[in-house]
Amino acid sequence: MSLTEIVTANLKKGRIRRKLSQESLAAKAGLSVSYISMLERGQRSPPLDTLEQLARALGTRVADLIRARSHKAKGPKALPEVAVP
C-alpha cells in the first residue's frame, strides 16, 4: 500500500469517525471541499503543511494520518484524540 493510499484511507476513516462531512472538515482545515474530495479519492497527495491542517482539524497527529494499519485487524482503528494547541 502506497503512502498516498494510507493517507487517503486514514483521512476518510478519521472524518467519518468524527461524523464530519467533507464540507465541515474543509471548513475546519481551511481547505476547499473539492480538495478534500480529491484527497479522499487519492487524486492528490497533500504537502506536509496540509497534513498538519488536516490533523489539527481532526484532532489527531500527522503521524496517525500516515501510519499504516494492520490488515489482520477485524476493524479499522480510530485515530487517537490529541490536544490541539
Phi, psi and omega in degrees: 000131181282163179298322177299317179295323178295312180298316179304309181296314182293323179296311182295316179298318179296319179295315181293318179300326181270006178055042178257140171280167175299325180297314182289323176296317179301316180296316180295324183270351182072035181236169179275155177298319181296326179291318177301316179300315180296321178297314182293335177268000179076017180276344177224151174247124185284142172289168183303319179299321179290322175301321177296317179297317180294316179299316179299316181295329179271353181071036180224192180251154176304319181304326180286335177283334183255001181279129176285140178261151178293135178285344183277345181295146181292327180215161180292142179279147178284147173290134181292150176276139175227154176288133180255124182293000000 
